[in-house]
């Protein structure tokens, strides 16, 4: 007999609406510790896939007025807020940030 456990995980923001259904199937008769370990592994894989970028960045190319050249911005949990007050979400890396926005950034290395 097969038992299926479904976990619904959702994320909602101004720019992103996503719902992801995780499904883990286990064969009954396994010890409960094995079932829980399988669920933990499934959830850890999903959480890792959702990891977001967390760094300070400096605007090095500005074209749309949302970000100021030379200004330091903080990216927290994959979200950066422009000077226009708009949150840009779902950023997973510096490369991803630069691909998604017209403005371009480098990592902030500290005070000069």
C-alpha positions as CSV (number, residue, x, y, z in Angstrom):
1,X,0.0,0.0,0.0
2,X,1.3,3.5,-0.9
3,X,0.5,6.5,1.3
4,X,0.9,10.0,-0.3
5,X,1.6,13.1,1.8
6,X,1.0,16.4,0.1
7,X,2.3,19.7,1.4
8,X,1.2,23.0,-0.2
9,X,3.7,25.9,0.0
10,X,2.9,29.3,-1.3
11,X,4.6,32.6,-1.7
12,X,2.9,35.8,-2.5
13,X,4.2,39.3,-3.2
14,X,3.5,42.3,-5.4
15,X,5.5,40.8,-8.3
16,X,5.3,37.1,-7.7
17,X,2.5,34.7,-7.0
18,X,3.5,31.1,-6.8
19,X,2.2,27.9,-5.3
20,X,4.2,24.8,-5.2
21,X,2.9,21.4,-4.2
22,X,5.3,19.0,-2.8
23,X,4.5,15.4,-2.9
24,X,6.3,12.6,-1.0
25,X,5.1,9.0,-1.3
26,X,6.0,6.4,1.2
27,X,5.4,2.7,1.3
28,X,3.4,1.7,4.4
29,X,5.2,-0.7,6.7
30,X,8.3,1.4,6.9
31,X,9.2,2.6,10.3
32,X,8.0,6.1,11.2
33,X,11.5,7.4,11.5
34,X,12.2,6.5,7.8
35,X,9.0,8.2,6.7
36,X,9.8,11.4,8.7
37,X,13.4,11.4,7.3
38,X,12.0,11.2,3.8
39,X,9.6,14.1,4.5
40,X,12.5,16.1,6.0
41,X,14.7,15.5,3.0
42,X,11.8,16.5,0.6
43,X,11.2,19.8,2.5
44,X,14.9,20.6,2.8
45,X,15.3,20.2,-1.0
46,X,12.4,22.6,-1.6
47,X,13.6,25.2,0.9
48,X,17.1,25.1,-0.6
49,X,15.5,25.7,-4.1
50,X,13.8,28.8,-2.6
51,X,17.0,30.4,-1.1
52,X,17.2,34.0,-1.9
53,X,20.0,36.5,-2.3
54,X,21.1,38.5,0.8
55,X,23.9,41.1,0.2
56,X,24.6,44.8,-0.1
57,X,25.1,46.0,-3.6
58,X,26.2,49.2,-5.3
59,X,24.5,50.6,-8.4
60,X,27.1,51.0,-11.2
61,X,24.8,51.6,-14.1
62,X,21.6,53.5,-13.8
63,X,19.1,54.0,-16.7
64,X,15.5,54.0,-15.4
65,X,15.7,56.4,-12.4
66,X,14.7,53.6,-9.9
67,X,18.3,53.3,-8.6
68,X,21.0,56.0,-8.1
69,X,24.5,55.5,-9.5
70,X,27.0,54.8,-6.6
71,X,24.3,54.3,-4.0
72,X,24.5,51.2,-1.7
73,X,21.3,49.0,-1.6
74,X,20.5,46.1,0.6
75,X,19.0,42.9,-0.9
76,X,17.2,41.0,1.8
77,X,15.5,37.7,1.2
78,X,15.8,38.3,-2.5
79,X,14.1,41.7,-2.4
80,X,15.6,45.1,-3.3
81,X,13.7,48.3,-2.9
82,X,14.3,51.0,-5.5
83,X,14.3,54.7,-4.9
84,X,10.9,54.7,-6.5
85,X,9.6,52.7,-3.6
86,X,9.0,49.5,-5.7
87,X,10.2,46.2,-4.3
88,X,11.9,43.9,-6.8
89,X,11.5,40.3,-5.6
90,X,12.7,36.8,-6.4
91,X,16.4,37.6,-6.7
92,X,18.6,34.6,-6.3
93,X,22.1,35.9,-7.1
94,X,23.9,39.0,-8.2
95,X,23.8,37.7,-11.8
96,X,20.0,37.2,-11.4
97,X,19.6,40.8,-10.1
98,X,21.5,42.2,-13.1
99,X,19.5,40.0,-15.5
100,X,16.1,41.2,-14.1
101,X,16.8,44.9,-13.8
102,X,17.9,47.6,-16.2
103,X,20.2,49.1,-13.5
104,X,23.4,47.1,-12.9
105,X,25.1,46.3,-9.6
106,X,28.2,44.9,-8.0
107,X,28.6,43.5,-4.5
108,X,29.4,46.1,-1.9
109,X,32.8,45.3,-0.3
110,X,32.7,47.9,2.5
111,X,33.9,51.4,3.0
112,X,36.6,52.7,0.7
